[in-house]
């Protein structure tokens, strides 16, 4: 529809691709009559992006007609791959998808609008096939295919229960087995002595060795020097992972007893801007705050990589809390050693 609505001089400058887990020859033929090409719904590694894109791009924009439309240089940072979290699904994306589909069944959509259920199943199938996991999901995919051909509502429900339960089993297993890599260093900053102790305990629960943990925030010098310290630290650990937890409200009292409040999320934003891309991409920085309204969390997420509520976290809850943040930031499709 978009191509039909555009005048030819505009449409000829557009490359539109269909991405799908349904990749039979007949499916691809249909996509190619509607769009300009097809991409399989599978994780794409950074070093394969140009190899995947170049034939499609050059075929659509031949140099004889468009001149030099792009320079495919794998060593150049001018072209970066699509962020991996947009290409591959995490187990936690799928967990949310299961919740959304379950709500449709609870509202009897499988009776009133089976086509909507089929659309959701197609999406779930694609998500499962691109999930960052070494656990086979083919039996689940097989039952999704059975749902797609089922007509009787009771049959659809029975097969959905199988899909839902087995997908949740996979997610729970991945969560239980989640471990951060050994070359992970942890840094936290908080102006509260009690909270600094809680952060040390949290890193202990994560199994980060004490010699790889730095806790800051004891006095104005540590707080004001935090940005410089972290930038220097990351620069000296180029092949490691650095996990940072910052308190949002860092209260400082200087030598003249003047009070000042420094935003931890702004500190993170400044740190990220100062780091070159290849170093910043190995950092996971989250904001920890008692202010957890949706607007607050939205602000933190634009400055940092995520948010943690300011509440004690028990040992058995650490993986459930950390794994979604870690796997989204360091997907296996791009960071093979990230877990």
N, C-alpha and C positions, 0 to 999 in steps of 0.2 A: 504493500500500500504506500509506503514512504517513497519508494522509487517511482511509482506511478504519479505521485503528487508533485515531484520535483521536476523542474525544467531540465532538459538534457544537459545544458552547460553546467548545471550544479550537480546533477546526479553522477556525471562522469568523473567528478572529483571525490567520490565517496566509495569506500570499500566496506561492504557490510557482509559479515559472516554469521553463519548459524553454528552454535555450539551445542552438541547434544550427545547423550549416551546411546541414543538409537542411531547406529552407524551402519545399517545394512545398505547394500548398493541401491536398493529402491528408495530408502530414506534419503541418502545423500543426493540422489538424482532429483528428488523433490526440492531439497534445500537449494540446490544449485540453479533450479529454474526460478526460484523466488529471490534468492540472494546471490552474492558473488562468489561464495565458496563455503567451505565447511571446516570446522575444527572439532576434533574429538574431545569429549569431556573427560580429560585426564590431566594430571598435574604436568606442568611444563617447567623444566629446569631452566635456570637463568641462561646457561650456555647453549640452550637449544632454541631460544626465542627467535633469533635471527634466522636460523635454519628453517624454522617453521613458517615464519612470516614472509621471508624473501620471495619464494615462488608465487605466493598469493599477491604480494604487493607489485612485483614486477609484471605479473600477468595482467593486473588491473591497470597499472600505470606504466606502460612500456616507455623506456627512455627515448625511443624514436618519436614518441608523441608528446611526452611530458618533460623531456630533458632529464636532468639528474634530480630525481624526485626524493632520493634518500641514499644515505651512505650506510651500508651494512658493515659496521666494523665491530667485531666482537670485543675488542679491547677498549672501545670508546664508551664513555659514560653518557654520550648524547642520547642513546637509545637504551632505556632500561626496560626490563621485563615487567609485565603486569605484576603487581604485588601478589605474592603467593597466596595470601589469605583471600584474594579475589579469584584465584584460579583453583585452588584445592580446598576442600571442606575439612574442617576439624570435627572431631567427634561431638563437640558441643554445639556446632551448627546443626548437626543431625538430631541431637537430643531436643533442640527447640523445634525442629521440623516435626518430630514425632508428637510433641505436645500439641502443635497446631493441627495436625491431622486428626489426633484423638478427639479434639474439640469438635471437629466436623462430624465424626461418627456419633458423638454424644448428642448432636443436634439433628441426627437422622439425615444428614446430607447424602449418605449412601443410598437412601430411599428416594429422596426428592430430586437429587441432581448427581447421578452417578458419573457424569462427565467431569464434574469438579474433582471428585475423588480420583478419577483416572489422571487428571492433570497433576494433582499433588503427588500421585504415585510415580509419574514420569520424573518429576523433580527429585523426589526422594531417591529413586534409582540412580539418577545422575550424581547426586550427592554422595551416595554410598560408594559408587565406583571411583570417585575422586578423593575419597577420604584418606587422610594421612595415617595409614595403618598397614601393618603387615598381616593382619588377621583377615582370612578369607570371608567375604560377604556374599559369595555366589549363591548359597542356599537361600538367603534373604531375597536376593535379586530374583531368583527363580520363583519365589512365592509372590513377589510383586508382579511378575509377568502373568501369573495365574489370576491375580486380582484384575489385571487389565482386560482379561477375556471373560471374566465372570459377570453374570447378569443378576442372579438371585441375591437379594440383599443379605440373607443369612450366610450365604457362601462367602460373600465379600467380607463380612464381619469376621468369620472364622479365620480366613486367610490373613486379614489385617492383624488379628491378635498374634498370629505366628510372627509376622513381620515386626510388629511393635516389640514383642517380648524378646526376640532374638537380637534385634538391633540394640535394645537396652542392655542385653547381656554383653554384647561387644563393647559398648561404651563403658560399662562398669569394669570390664576386664582391663581396658586401656587405662582407665583412671587408677585402678589398683596397681598396675604395673608401671605407672609413670615414675620416672626418675630423672632428675636433672643431670647433665653431664658432669664429670669430675672436674673439668676445667671451668667451673662456674665460680665467680667471685661475687660476694654480696656486700652491699653498702647500704646503710640506713642512717637517717638523720632525724632526730626529734629533740625538742628542748626539754622534754620531761625525762627525768632519771628513771622513773617507773616504766615509761614507754620504751626507753632504750633497752631496758632489761627484757621486756616482752619481745622486742625485735631480735635480740640475741637468741632468745628461746625459739622464736619462729624459724630462724636460720638453722638452729640445731635440729629442729623437726624436719627441715628440708634436707638434712644430712650434708650441709656445707661445713667443711672442716673449720675449726676456730681460727686457724692461721689464714683462712681465705675470707674472713669476715671483718668488716670495718664498721664500727658504730660511732656516729658523730652527733654533735649537738650540745656538748658540754661547754657552754660559754660562747660569747660573741665572736671570738676569733674563729672557732670551728664552724660556726654557722655562716659567717661572712666569707670564709675561705672555702666553703663547700664546693662551689662551682669550679674554681681553679683546681681543687684537689681531684675532683672526679674526672675532669678533662685530662689531667696529667696521668691519672691512674689508667684510664681507658687507653690512652696512647701507649702506655707501657705494657698493655695486655692485649695486643692486637689480634691474637688468635684464640682468645678466651671469651667467655660469656660474662657479662656484668649485669647483675640484677640489683636494682636500686629501689628502695622504698623511702619516700620522703613524706614527712608530716607537712600538711598544707600550711598551718599557721605556726611559724617559727618566731617566737618572741625573744627579742634581744634587749639586754640592758648593757649600755656601754659604760665606760669609766666615769662618766659624769652623771650616771644614774638615769640617763634618758632611755625611754622605752621605744622600741621599734618592732614592727611585725613584718616579717619577710615571708612572701608566698613561696612555699615549696614547689608548687607546680610551675611558677615562673622560673624558678631556679632550673628545673628540668628543661623547660623550653629553651632557656639560654644555653644550657649544656648541649642540647641536641643541635642547636644552630652552630655551635662552635666546632663540633666534631665533623670530620669528613664522612661522607656517606658510608664508606666501607667499614668504618669503626662504629658509627651510630647504629648500623643495622645489627650489631652484635650486643646491643644494650636493650634491656627491658627495664623501663622505669615506670613505677606506679606511684600514685598519690594515695596517701592514707589520711583519712579525715573523718571526723564525726559529722561534718556537713555533707549529707548524702542525698540531697534533693536531686531531681532529674536535671535541673539547670546547673547545679554545682558539678555533678558528674560529667555533664556535657563539656563544661569548661575544662575540667581536669583532662578529659580525653583528647581535647585539641592540643593540649600542652605536653601531656605525657602519653604513655602507651596503655594506661588502664587505671583502675581504681580499686582500692581495698578499704572496706569499712574499718573504722577504728574500734575494733572489738577483739577480745582475746580469741585466738584460734587454737583449737585443740589439735593434738598430734594427728588423730585419725581424720581430721578435716583438711589437713594441709594439701594433700594431693587434689582434692575436689576443688579447693580454692585456687591453687596455683596452676594446675594443668591447663585449664582453658586459656589463661593469659599467656602461658609459655608456648603452647602449641600454635596459637594464633600468631604470635610474634616470630616464632622460629619453626615454621612448618617443615616437616620432614622432606617435602619435595624440594626444598631449597637448602635446608640445613640437615644433612643426613646424620650428623653427630649430635643433634640437639637434645636427644633423650637417651 
